[in-house]
Each structure stands twice: as structure tokens, then as C-alpha cells.
Amino acid sequence: MPQEVSVSYQAVKSKVYRLIDALVVGEKTEAEVQESIRRWWDLIHPADRPIAQKYLLLVLERSTLALDSVEEGLLEATGAPRSSESAKPLKLMSRIVKQSTFSPTI
């Protein structure tokens, strides 16, 4: 019997934040995080995937905005000059996330 996975906003946010934390502290590599998301996606019932995708993209967008705010606050606190290069990876990721769609095989 397949395991049921909650696709509530809170459940998706918790999954994403746990994976981010595992990556930040070095418990998982980027490849392991990607594999974890693939396994999680496979456990979601196909009928629930549109809402799971909506919540996942929302969490990723809000997380990106939060990271941008942290970066801006640090730059202001340290008086470091703003570099458009430092924000490029996050802004690129945000664009990719907004434009992406999940295929049923992910």
C-alpha cells in the first residue's frame, strides 16, 4: 500500500525547510536533496500534484525573498558595496522556479 503524503502548505514548507537545513549543516549534498524531492514527488498522488506544486513554488519564492532580505541586511550592516553578481544566482533560481512545471515522472 503506497504511503500517503500530505500536501498542505505547512507540510510542504516543513519538507523544504528540513531539506534546506540538511544542506546547510552538511547532512545532505545537493544531489541528495534533489533525490529526496524526487522521492517525495513520487509519493504524491497524481491528483494532488497541482496543489503540491503550487505550494512548493510558493514556499520557494518566499524563501528566495527571505534570503534576499538577509543578504541586503548583511550588506547594509557591514557597509559592503552591493554587487549585482551576488544576487544573480538567487534571482535566476526565482525565475526558474516561477517558469517551471513538474512532470509526472519527477
Phi and psi restraints in degrees (range 20) as a CNS / XPLOR table:
assign (resid 1 and name C) (resid 2 and name N)
       (resid 2 and name CA) (resid 2 and name C) 1.0 -66.8 20.0 2
assign (resid 2 and name N) (resid 2 and name CA)
       (resid 2 and name C) (resid 3 and name N) 1.0 147.2 20.0 2
assign (resid 2 and name C) (resid 3 and name N)
       (resid 3 and name CA) (resid 3 and name C) 1.0 -74.6 20.0 2
assign (resid 3 and name N) (resid 3 and name CA)
       (resid 3 and name C) (resid 4 and name N) 1.0 137.4 20.0 2
assign (resid 3 and name C) (resid 4 and name N)
       (resid 4 and name CA) (resid 4 and name C) 1.0 -89.4 20.0 2
assign (resid 4 and name N) (resid 4 and name CA)
       (resid 4 and name C) (resid 5 and name N) 1.0 139.5 20.0 2
assign (resid 4 and name C) (resid 5 and name N)
       (resid 5 and name CA) (resid 5 and name C) 1.0 -118.6 20.0 2
assign (resid 5 and name N) (resid 5 and name CA)
       (resid 5 and name C) (resid 6 and name N) 1.0 129.9 20.0 2
assign (resid 5 and name C) (resid 6 and name N)
       (resid 6 and name CA) (resid 6 and name C) 1.0 -72.3 20.0 2
assign (resid 6 and name N) (resid 6 and name CA)
       (resid 6 and name C) (resid 7 and name N) 1.0 137.3 20.0 2
assign (resid 6 and name C) (resid 7 and name N)
       (resid 7 and name CA) (resid 7 and name C) 1.0 -116.3 20.0 2
assign (resid 7 and name N) (resid 7 and name CA)
       (resid 7 and name C) (resid 8 and name N) 1.0 25.7 20.0 2
assign (resid 7 and name C) (resid 8 and name N)
       (resid 8 and name CA) (resid 8 and name C) 1.0 -67.1 20.0 2
assign (resid 8 and name N) (resid 8 and name CA)
       (resid 8 and name C) (resid 9 and name N) 1.0 159.2 20.0 2
assign (resid 8 and name C) (resid 9 and name N)
       (resid 9 and name CA) (resid 9 and name C) 1.0 -56.0 20.0 2
assign (resid 9 and name N) (resid 9 and name CA)
       (resid 9 and name C) (resid 10 and name N) 1.0 -45.9 20.0 2
assign (resid 9 and name C) (resid 10 and name N)
       (resid 10 and name CA) (resid 10 and name C) 1.0 -62.7 20.0 2
assign (resid 10 and name N) (resid 10 and name CA)
       (resid 10 and name C) (resid 11 and name N) 1.0 -40.5 20.0 2
assign (resid 10 and name C) (resid 11 and name N)
       (resid 11 and name CA) (resid 11 and name C) 1.0 -66.0 20.0 2
assign (resid 11 and name N) (resid 11 and name CA)
       (resid 11 and name C) (resid 12 and name N) 1.0 -41.5 20.0 2
assign (resid 11 and name C) (resid 12 and name N)
       (resid 12 and name CA) (resid 12 and name C) 1.0 -66.5 20.0 2
assign (resid 12 and name N) (resid 12 and name CA)
       (resid 12 and name C) (resid 13 and name N) 1.0 -45.1 20.0 2
assign (resid 12 and name C) (resid 13 and name N)
       (resid 13 and name CA) (resid 13 and name C) 1.0 -60.1 20.0 2
assign (resid 13 and name N) (resid 13 and name CA)
       (resid 13 and name C) (resid 14 and name N) 1.0 -43.2 20.0 2
assign (resid 13 and name C) (resid 14 and name N)
       (resid 14 and name CA) (resid 14 and name C) 1.0 -62.3 20.0 2
assign (resid 14 and name N) (resid 14 and name CA)
       (resid 14 and name C) (resid 15 and name N) 1.0 -42.6 20.0 2
assign (resid 14 and name C) (resid 15 and name N)
       (resid 15 and name CA) (resid 15 and name C) 1.0 -61.1 20.0 2
assign (resid 15 and name N) (resid 15 and name CA)
       (resid 15 and name C) (resid 16 and name N) 1.0 -48.0 20.0 2
assign (resid 15 and name C) (resid 16 and name N)
       (resid 16 and name CA) (resid 16 and name C) 1.0 -62.5 20.0 2
assign (resid 16 and name N) (resid 16 and name CA)
       (resid 16 and name C) (resid 17 and name N) 1.0 -46.8 20.0 2
assign (resid 16 and name C) (resid 17 and name N)
       (resid 17 and name CA) (resid 17 and name C) 1.0 -65.7 20.0 2
assign (resid 17 and name N) (resid 17 and name CA)
       (resid 17 and name C) (resid 18 and name N) 1.0 -36.6 20.0 2
assign (resid 17 and name C) (resid 18 and name N)
       (resid 18 and name CA) (resid 18 and name C) 1.0 -63.8 20.0 2
assign (resid 18 and name N) (resid 18 and name CA)
       (resid 18 and name C) (resid 19 and name N) 1.0 -41.4 20.0 2
assign (resid 18 and name C) (resid 19 and name N)
       (resid 19 and name CA) (resid 19 and name C) 1.0 -67.7 20.0 2
assign (resid 19 and name N) (resid 19 and name CA)
       (resid 19 and name C) (resid 20 and name N) 1.0 -40.8 20.0 2
assign (resid 19 and name C) (resid 20 and name N)
       (resid 20 and name CA) (resid 20 and name C) 1.0 -61.1 20.0 2
assign (resid 20 and name N) (resid 20 and name CA)
       (resid 20 and name C) (resid 21 and name N) 1.0 -46.0 20.0 2
assign (resid 20 and name C) (resid 21 and name N)
       (resid 21 and name CA) (resid 21 and name C) 1.0 -61.5 20.0 2
assign (resid 21 and name N) (resid 21 and name CA)
       (resid 21 and name C) (resid 22 and name N) 1.0 -43.1 20.0 2
assign (resid 21 and name C) (resid 22 and name N)
       (resid 22 and name CA) (resid 22 and name C) 1.0 -62.4 20.0 2
assign (resid 22 and name N) (resid 22 and name CA)
       (resid 22 and name C) (resid 23 and name N) 1.0 -35.3 20.0 2
assign (resid 22 and name C) (resid 23 and name N)
       (resid 23 and name CA) (resid 23 and name C) 1.0 -71.8 20.0 2
assign (resid 23 and name N) (resid 23 and name CA)
       (resid 23 and name C) (resid 24 and name N) 1.0 -43.1 20.0 2
assign (resid 23 and name C) (resid 24 and name N)
       (resid 24 and name CA) (resid 24 and name C) 1.0 -63.7 20.0 2
assign (resid 24 and name N) (resid 24 and name CA)
       (resid 24 and name C) (resid 25 and name N) 1.0 -42.8 20.0 2
assign (resid 24 and name C) (resid 25 and name N)
       (resid 25 and name CA) (resid 25 and name C) 1.0 -85.2 20.0 2
assign (resid 25 and name N) (resid 25 and name CA)
       (resid 25 and name C) (resid 26 and name N) 1.0 -3.0 20.0 2
assign (resid 25 and name C) (resid 26 and name N)
       (resid 26 and name CA) (resid 26 and name C) 1.0 87.9 20.0 2
assign (resid 26 and name N) (resid 26 and name CA)
       (resid 26 and name C) (resid 27 and name N) 1.0 12.4 20.0 2
assign (resid 26 and name C) (resid 27 and name N)
       (resid 27 and name CA) (resid 27 and name C) 1.0 -75.9 20.0 2
assign (resid 27 and name N) (resid 27 and name CA)
       (resid 27 and name C) (resid 28 and name N) 1.0 -26.0 20.0 2
assign (resid 27 and name C) (resid 28 and name N)
       (resid 28 and name CA) (resid 28 and name C) 1.0 -133.4 20.0 2
assign (resid 28 and name N) (resid 28 and name CA)
       (resid 28 and name C) (resid 29 and name N) 1.0 151.9 20.0 2
assign (resid 28 and name C) (resid 29 and name N)
       (resid 29 and name CA) (resid 29 and name C) 1.0 -91.8 20.0 2
assign (resid 29 and name N) (resid 29 and name CA)
       (resid 29 and name C) (resid 30 and name N) 1.0 170.7 20.0 2
assign (resid 29 and name C) (resid 30 and name N)
       (resid 30 and name CA) (resid 30 and name C) 1.0 -59.6 20.0 2
assign (resid 30 and name N) (resid 30 and name CA)
       (resid 30 and name C) (resid 31 and name N) 1.0 -40.3 20.0 2
assign (resid 30 and name C) (resid 31 and name N)
       (resid 31 and name CA) (resid 31 and name C) 1.0 -63.8 20.0 2
assign (resid 31 and name N) (resid 31 and name CA)
       (resid 31 and name C) (resid 32 and name N) 1.0 -39.0 20.0 2
assign (resid 31 and name C) (resid 32 and name N)
       (resid 32 and name CA) (resid 32 and name C) 1.0 -67.7 20.0 2
assign (resid 32 and name N) (resid 32 and name CA)
       (resid 32 and name C) (resid 33 and name N) 1.0 -37.1 20.0 2
assign (resid 32 and name C) (resid 33 and name N)
       (resid 33 and name CA) (resid 33 and name C) 1.0 -65.0 20.0 2
assign (resid 33 and name N) (resid 33 and name CA)
       (resid 33 and name C) (resid 34 and name N) 1.0 -44.1 20.0 2
assign (resid 33 and name C) (resid 34 and name N)
       (resid 34 and name CA) (resid 34 and name C) 1.0 -61.8 20.0 2
assign (resid 34 and name N) (resid 34 and name CA)
       (resid 34 and name C) (resid 35 and name N) 1.0 -42.1 20.0 2
assign (resid 34 and name C) (resid 35 and name N)
       (resid 35 and name CA) (resid 35 and name C) 1.0 -65.4 20.0 2
assign (resid 35 and name N) (resid 35 and name CA)
       (resid 35 and name C) (resid 36 and name N) 1.0 -38.2 20.0 2
assign (resid 35 and name C) (resid 36 and name N)
       (resid 36 and name CA) (resid 36 and name C) 1.0 -61.7 20.0 2
assign (resid 36 and name N) (resid 36 and name CA)
       (resid 36 and name C) (resid 37 and name N) 1.0 -42.4 20.0 2
assign (resid 36 and name C) (resid 37 and name N)
       (resid 37 and name CA) (resid 37 and name C) 1.0 -65.6 20.0 2
assign (resid 37 and name N) (resid 37 and name CA)
       (resid 37 and name C) (resid 38 and name N) 1.0 -39.5 20.0 2
assign (resid 37 and name C) (resid 38 and name N)
       (resid 38 and name CA) (resid 38 and name C) 1.0 -61.7 20.0 2
assign (resid 38 and name N) (resid 38 and name CA)
       (resid 38 and name C) (resid 39 and name N) 1.0 -45.4 20.0 2
assign (resid 38 and name C) (resid 39 and name N)
       (resid 39 and name CA) (resid 39 and name C) 1.0 -63.1 20.0 2
assign (resid 39 and name N) (resid 39 and name CA)
       (resid 39 and name C) (resid 40 and name N) 1.0 -43.7 20.0 2
assign (resid 39 and name C) (resid 40 and name N)
       (resid 40 and name CA) (resid 40 and name C) 1.0 -59.8 20.0 2
assign (resid 40 and name N) (resid 40 and name CA)
       (resid 40 and name C) (resid 41 and name N) 1.0 -46.3 20.0 2
assign (resid 40 and name C) (resid 41 and name N)
       (resid 41 and name CA) (resid 41 and name C) 1.0 -60.2 20.0 2
assign (resid 41 and name N) (resid 41 and name CA)
       (resid 41 and name C) (resid 42 and name N) 1.0 -40.4 20.0 2
assign (resid 41 and name C) (resid 42 and name N)
       (resid 42 and name CA) (resid 42 and name C) 1.0 -64.0 20.0 2
assign (resid 42 and name N) (resid 42 and name CA)
       (resid 42 and name C) (resid 43 and name N) 1.0 -27.0 20.0 2
assign (resid 42 and name C) (resid 43 and name N)
       (resid 43 and name CA) (resid 43 and name C) 1.0 -80.4 20.0 2
assign (resid 43 and name N) (resid 43 and name CA)
       (resid 43 and name C) (resid 44 and name N) 1.0 -12.8 20.0 2
assign (resid 43 and name C) (resid 44 and name N)
       (resid 44 and name CA) (resid 44 and name C) 1.0 -83.0 20.0 2
assign (resid 44 and name N) (resid 44 and name CA)
       (resid 44 and name C) (resid 45 and name N) 1.0 131.3 20.0 2
assign (resid 44 and name C) (resid 45 and name N)
       (resid 45 and name CA) (resid 45 and name C) 1.0 -60.8 20.0 2
assign (resid 45 and name N) (resid 45 and name CA)
       (resid 45 and name C) (resid 46 and name N) 1.0 136.7 20.0 2
assign (resid 45 and name C) (resid 46 and name N)
       (resid 46 and name CA) (resid 46 and name C) 1.0 -52.1 20.0 2
assign (resid 46 and name N) (resid 46 and name CA)
       (resid 46 and name C) (resid 47 and name N) 1.0 -33.9 20.0 2
assign (resid 46 and name C) (resid 47 and name N)
       (resid 47 and name CA) (resid 47 and name C) 1.0 -69.3 20.0 2
assign (resid 47 and name N) (resid 47 and name CA)
       (resid 47 and name C) (resid 48 and name N) 1.0 -24.0 20.0 2
assign (resid 47 and name C) (resid 48 and name N)
       (resid 48 and name CA) (resid 48 and name C) 1.0 -91.6 20.0 2
assign (resid 48 and name N) (resid 48 and name CA)
       (resid 48 and name C) (resid 49 and name N) 1.0 -7.7 20.0 2
assign (resid 48 and name C) (resid 49 and name N)
       (resid 49 and name CA) (resid 49 and name C) 1.0 -64.0 20.0 2
assign (resid 49 and name N) (resid 49 and name CA)
       (resid 49 and name C) (resid 50 and name N) 1.0 -37.8 20.0 2
assign (resid 49 and name C) (resid 50 and name N)
       (resid 50 and name CA) (resid 50 and name C) 1.0 -60.4 20.0 2
assign (resid 50 and name N) (resid 50 and name CA)
       (resid 50 and name C) (resid 51 and name N) 1.0 -41.8 20.0 2
assign (resid 50 and name C) (resid 51 and name N)
       (resid 51 and name CA) (resid 51 and name C) 1.0 -72.1 20.0 2
assign (resid 51 and name N) (resid 51 and name CA)
       (resid 51 and name C) (resid 52 and name N) 1.0 -36.3 20.0 2
assign (resid 51 and name C) (resid 52 and name N)
       (resid 52 and name CA) (resid 52 and name C) 1.0 -62.7 20.0 2
assign (resid 52 and name N) (resid 52 and name CA)
       (resid 52 and name C) (resid 53 and name N) 1.0 -41.6 20.0 2
assign (resid 52 and name C) (resid 53 and name N)
       (resid 53 and name CA) (resid 53 and name C) 1.0 -65.1 20.0 2
assign (resid 53 and name N) (resid 53 and name CA)
       (resid 53 and name C) (resid 54 and name N) 1.0 -43.2 20.0 2
assign (resid 53 and name C) (resid 54 and name N)
       (resid 54 and name CA) (resid 54 and name C) 1.0 -58.1 20.0 2
assign (resid 54 and name N) (resid 54 and name CA)
       (resid 54 and name C) (resid 55 and name N) 1.0 -48.4 20.0 2
assign (resid 54 and name C) (resid 55 and name N)
       (resid 55 and name CA) (resid 55 and name C) 1.0 -67.4 20.0 2
assign (resid 55 and name N) (resid 55 and name CA)
       (resid 55 and name C) (resid 56 and name N) 1.0 -39.1 20.0 2
assign (resid 55 and name C) (resid 56 and name N)
       (resid 56 and name CA) (resid 56 and name C) 1.0 -62.6 20.0 2
assign (resid 56 and name N) (resid 56 and name CA)
       (resid 56 and name C) (resid 57 and name N) 1.0 -45.8 20.0 2
assign (resid 56 and name C) (resid 57 and name N)
       (resid 57 and name CA) (resid 57 and name C) 1.0 -65.5 20.0 2
assign (resid 57 and name N) (resid 57 and name CA)
       (resid 57 and name C) (resid 58 and name N) 1.0 -36.4 20.0 2
assign (resid 57 and name C) (resid 58 and name N)
       (resid 58 and name CA) (resid 58 and name C) 1.0 -64.9 20.0 2
assign (resid 58 and name N) (resid 58 and name CA)
       (resid 58 and name C) (resid 59 and name N) 1.0 -44.6 20.0 2
assign (resid 58 and name C) (resid 59 and name N)
       (resid 59 and name CA) (resid 59 and name C) 1.0 -63.7 20.0 2
assign (resid 59 and name N) (resid 59 and name CA)
       (resid 59 and name C) (resid 60 and name N) 1.0 -42.7 20.0 2
assign (resid 59 and name C) (resid 60 and name N)
       (resid 60 and name CA) (resid 60 and name C) 1.0 -65.6 20.0 2
assign (resid 60 and name N) (resid 60 and name CA)
       (resid 60 and name C) (resid 61 and name N) 1.0 -40.3 20.0 2
assign (resid 60 and name C) (resid 61 and name N)
       (resid 61 and name CA) (resid 61 and name C) 1.0 -64.1 20.0 2
assign (resid 61 and name N) (resid 61 and name CA)
       (resid 61 and name C) (resid 62 and name N) 1.0 -46.1 20.0 2
assign (resid 61 and name C) (resid 62 and name N)
       (resid 62 and name CA) (resid 62 and name C) 1.0 -65.9 20.0 2
assign (resid 62 and name N) (resid 62 and name CA)
       (resid 62 and name C) (resid 63 and name N) 1.0 -35.9 20.0 2
assign (resid 62 and name C) (resid 63 and name N)
       (resid 63 and name CA) (resid 63 and name C) 1.0 -65.8 20.0 2
assign (resid 63 and name N) (resid 63 and name CA)
       (resid 63 and name C) (resid 64 and name N) 1.0 -39.8 20.0 2
assign (resid 63 and name C) (resid 64 and name N)
       (resid 64 and name CA) (resid 64 and name C) 1.0 -63.0 20.0 2
assign (resid 64 and name N) (resid 64 and name CA)
       (resid 64 and name C) (resid 65 and name N) 1.0 -43.4 20.0 2
assign (resid 64 and name C) (resid 65 and name N)
       (resid 65 and name CA) (resid 65 and name C) 1.0 -61.8 20.0 2
assign (resid 65 and name N) (resid 65 and name CA)
       (resid 65 and name C) (resid 66 and name N) 1.0 -39.7 20.0 2
assign (resid 65 and name C) (resid 66 and name N)
       (resid 66 and name CA) (resid 66 and name C) 1.0 -64.2 20.0 2
assign (resid 66 and name N) (resid 66 and name CA)
       (resid 66 and name C) (resid 67 and name N) 1.0 -43.3 20.0 2
assign (resid 66 and name C) (resid 67 and name N)
       (resid 67 and name CA) (resid 67 and name C) 1.0 -64.5 20.0 2
assign (resid 67 and name N) (resid 67 and name CA)
       (resid 67 and name C) (resid 68 and name N) 1.0 -38.6 20.0 2
assign (resid 67 and name C) (resid 68 and name N)
       (resid 68 and name CA) (resid 68 and name C) 1.0 -60.6 20.0 2
assign (resid 68 and name N) (resid 68 and name CA)
       (resid 68 and name C) (resid 69 and name N) 1.0 -41.8 20.0 2
assign (resid 68 and name C) (resid 69 and name N)
       (resid 69 and name CA) (resid 69 and name C) 1.0 -64.9 20.0 2
assign (resid 69 and name N) (resid 69 and name CA)
       (resid 69 and name C) (resid 70 and name N) 1.0 -41.5 20.0 2
assign (resid 69 and name C) (resid 70 and name N)
       (resid 70 and name CA) (resid 70 and name C) 1.0 -62.2 20.0 2
assign (resid 70 and name N) (resid 70 and name CA)
       (resid 70 and name C) (resid 71 and name N) 1.0 -45.5 20.0 2
assign (resid 70 and name C) (resid 71 and name N)
       (resid 71 and name CA) (resid 71 and name C) 1.0 -61.6 20.0 2
assign (resid 71 and name N) (resid 71 and name CA)
       (resid 71 and name C) (resid 72 and name N) 1.0 -45.1 20.0 2
assign (resid 71 and name C) (resid 72 and name N)
       (resid 72 and name CA) (resid 72 and name C) 1.0 -63.9 20.0 2
assign (resid 72 and name N) (resid 72 and name CA)
       (resid 72 and name C) (resid 73 and name N) 1.0 -41.3 20.0 2
assign (resid 72 and name C) (resid 73 and name N)
       (resid 73 and name CA) (resid 73 and name C) 1.0 -62.8 20.0 2
assign (resid 73 and name N) (resid 73 and name CA)
       (resid 73 and name C) (resid 74 and name N) 1.0 -41.2 20.0 2
assign (resid 73 and name C) (resid 74 and name N)
       (resid 74 and name CA) (resid 74 and name C) 1.0 -65.0 20.0 2
assign (resid 74 and name N) (resid 74 and name CA)
       (resid 74 and name C) (resid 75 and name N) 1.0 -43.2 20.0 2
assign (resid 74 and name C) (resid 75 and name N)
       (resid 75 and name CA) (resid 75 and name C) 1.0 -62.6 20.0 2
assign (resid 75 and name N) (resid 75 and name CA)
       (resid 75 and name C) (resid 76 and name N) 1.0 -40.7 20.0 2
assign (resid 75 and name C) (resid 76 and name N)
       (resid 76 and name CA) (resid 76 and name C) 1.0 -66.3 20.0 2
assign (resid 76 and name N) (resid 76 and name CA)
       (resid 76 and name C) (resid 77 and name N) 1.0 -41.5 20.0 2
assign (resid 76 and name C) (resid 77 and name N)
       (resid 77 and name CA) (resid 77 and name C) 1.0 -66.9 20.0 2
assign (resid 77 and name N) (resid 77 and name CA)
       (resid 77 and name C) (resid 78 and name N) 1.0 -35.9 20.0 2
assign (resid 77 and name C) (resid 78 and name N)
       (resid 78 and name CA) (resid 78 and name C) 1.0 -92.4 20.0 2
assign (resid 78 and name N) (resid 78 and name CA)
       (resid 78 and name C) (resid 79 and name N) 1.0 -11.6 20.0 2
assign (resid 78 and name C) (resid 79 and name N)
       (resid 79 and name CA) (resid 79 and name C) 1.0 72.4 20.0 2
assign (resid 79 and name N) (resid 79 and name CA)
       (resid 79 and name C) (resid 80 and name N) 1.0 14.4 20.0 2
assign (resid 79 and name C) (resid 80 and name N)
       (resid 80 and name CA) (resid 80 and name C) 1.0 -70.7 20.0 2
assign (resid 80 and name N) (resid 80 and name CA)
       (resid 80 and name C) (resid 81 and name N) 1.0 144.8 20.0 2
assign (resid 80 and name C) (resid 81 and name N)
       (resid 81 and name CA) (resid 81 and name C) 1.0 -66.9 20.0 2
assign (resid 81 and name N) (resid 81 and name CA)
       (resid 81 and name C) (resid 82 and name N) 1.0 144.8 20.0 2
assign (resid 81 and name C) (resid 82 and name N)
       (resid 82 and name CA) (resid 82 and name C) 1.0 -75.1 20.0 2
assign (resid 82 and name N) (resid 82 and name CA)
       (resid 82 and name C) (resid 83 and name N) 1.0 130.4 20.0 2
assign (resid 82 and name C) (resid 83 and name N)
       (resid 83 and name CA) (resid 83 and name C) 1.0 -114.3 20.0 2
assign (resid 83 and name N) (resid 83 and name CA)
       (resid 83 and name C) (resid 84 and name N) 1.0 124.9 20.0 2
assign (resid 83 and name C) (resid 84 and name N)
       (resid 84 and name CA) (resid 84 and name C) 1.0 -66.8 20.0 2
assign (resid 84 and name N) (resid 84 and name CA)
       (resid 84 and name C) (resid 85 and name N) 1.0 -21.6 20.0 2
assign (resid 84 and name C) (resid 85 and name N)
       (resid 85 and name CA) (resid 85 and name C) 1.0 -67.9 20.0 2
assign (resid 85 and name N) (resid 85 and name CA)
       (resid 85 and name C) (resid 86 and name N) 1.0 -35.9 20.0 2
assign (resid 85 and name C) (resid 86 and name N)
       (resid 86 and name CA) (resid 86 and name C) 1.0 -69.2 20.0 2
assign (resid 86 and name N) (resid 86 and name CA)
       (resid 86 and name C) (resid 87 and name N) 1.0 -28.6 20.0 2
assign (resid 86 and name C) (resid 87 and name N)
       (resid 87 and name CA) (resid 87 and name C) 1.0 -90.5 20.0 2
assign (resid 87 and name N) (resid 87 and name CA)
       (resid 87 and name C) (resid 88 and name N) 1.0 -11.8 20.0 2
assign (resid 87 and name C) (resid 88 and name N)
       (resid 88 and name CA) (resid 88 and name C) 1.0 -58.7 20.0 2
assign (resid 88 and name N) (resid 88 and name CA)
       (resid 88 and name C) (resid 89 and name N) 1.0 -47.4 20.0 2
assign (resid 88 and name C) (resid 89 and name N)
       (resid 89 and name CA) (resid 89 and name C) 1.0 -60.2 20.0 2
assign (resid 89 and name N) (resid 89 and name CA)
       (resid 89 and name C) (resid 90 and name N) 1.0 -40.7 20.0 2
assign (resid 89 and name C) (resid 90 and name N)
       (resid 90 and name CA) (resid 90 and name C) 1.0 -68.0 20.0 2
assign (resid 90 and name N) (resid 90 and name CA)
       (resid 90 and name C) (resid 91 and name N) 1.0 -41.8 20.0 2
assign (resid 90 and name C) (resid 91 and name N)
       (resid 91 and name CA) (resid 91 and name C) 1.0 -68.3 20.0 2
assign (resid 91 and name N) (resid 91 and name CA)
       (resid 91 and name C) (resid 92 and name N) 1.0 -37.2 20.0 2
assign (resid 91 and name C) (resid 92 and name N)
       (resid 92 and name CA) (resid 92 and name C) 1.0 -63.8 20.0 2
assign (resid 92 and name N) (resid 92 and name CA)
       (resid 92 and name C) (resid 93 and name N) 1.0 -44.7 20.0 2
assign (resid 92 and name C) (resid 93 and name N)
       (resid 93 and name CA) (resid 93 and name C) 1.0 -60.3 20.0 2
assign (resid 93 and name N) (resid 93 and name CA)
       (resid 93 and name C) (resid 94 and name N) 1.0 -41.9 20.0 2
assign (resid 93 and name C) (resid 94 and name N)
       (resid 94 and name CA) (resid 94 and name C) 1.0 -60.3 20.0 2
assign (resid 94 and name N) (resid 94 and name CA)
       (resid 94 and name C) (resid 95 and name N) 1.0 -43.5 20.0 2
assign (resid 94 and name C) (resid 95 and name N)
       (resid 95 and name CA) (resid 95 and name C) 1.0 -64.7 20.0 2
assign (resid 95 and name N) (resid 95 and name CA)
       (resid 95 and name C) (resid 96 and name N) 1.0 -42.7 20.0 2
assign (resid 95 and name C) (resid 96 and name N)
       (resid 96 and name CA) (resid 96 and name C) 1.0 -62.1 20.0 2
assign (resid 96 and name N) (resid 96 and name CA)
       (resid 96 and name C) (resid 97 and name N) 1.0 -44.5 20.0 2
assign (resid 96 and name C) (resid 97 and name N)
       (resid 97 and name CA) (resid 97 and name C) 1.0 -62.0 20.0 2
assign (resid 97 and name N) (resid 97 and name CA)
       (resid 97 and name C) (resid 98 and name N) 1.0 -43.6 20.0 2
assign (resid 97 and name C) (resid 98 and name N)
       (resid 98 and name CA) (resid 98 and name C) 1.0 -64.9 20.0 2
assign (resid 98 and name N) (resid 98 and name CA)
       (resid 98 and name C) (resid 99 and name N) 1.0 -32.9 20.0 2
assign (resid 98 and name C) (resid 99 and name N)
       (resid 99 and name CA) (resid 99 and name C) 1.0 -91.1 20.0 2
assign (resid 99 and name N) (resid 99 and name CA)
       (resid 99 and name C) (resid 100 and name N) 1.0 -12.2 20.0 2
assign (resid 99 and name C) (resid 100 and name N)
       (resid 100 and name CA) (resid 100 and name C) 1.0 -80.2 20.0 2
assign (resid 100 and name N) (resid 100 and name CA)
       (resid 100 and name C) (resid 101 and name N) 1.0 155.4 20.0 2
assign (resid 100 and name C) (resid 101 and name N)
       (resid 101 and name CA) (resid 101 and name C) 1.0 -134.2 20.0 2
assign (resid 101 and name N) (resid 101 and name CA)
       (resid 101 and name C) (resid 102 and name N) 1.0 147.5 20.0 2
assign (resid 101 and name C) (resid 102 and name N)
       (resid 102 and name CA) (resid 102 and name C) 1.0 -90.9 20.0 2
assign (resid 102 and name N) (resid 102 and name CA)
       (resid 102 and name C) (resid 103 and name N) 1.0 134.2 20.0 2
assign (resid 102 and name C) (resid 103 and name N)
       (resid 103 and name CA) (resid 103 and name C) 1.0 -88.7 20.0 2
assign (resid 103 and name N) (resid 103 and name CA)
       (resid 103 and name C) (resid 104 and name N) 1.0 156.7 20.0 2
assign (resid 103 and name C) (resid 104 and name N)
       (resid 104 and name CA) (resid 104 and name C) 1.0 -62.1 20.0 2
assign (resid 104 and name N) (resid 104 and name CA)
       (resid 104 and name C) (resid 105 and name N) 1.0 -16.6 20.0 2
assign (resid 104 and name C) (resid 105 and name N)
       (resid 105 and name CA) (resid 105 and name C) 1.0 -88.6 20.0 2
assign (resid 105 and name N) (resid 105 and name CA)
       (resid 105 and name C) (resid 106 and name N) 1.0 -7.2 20.0 2
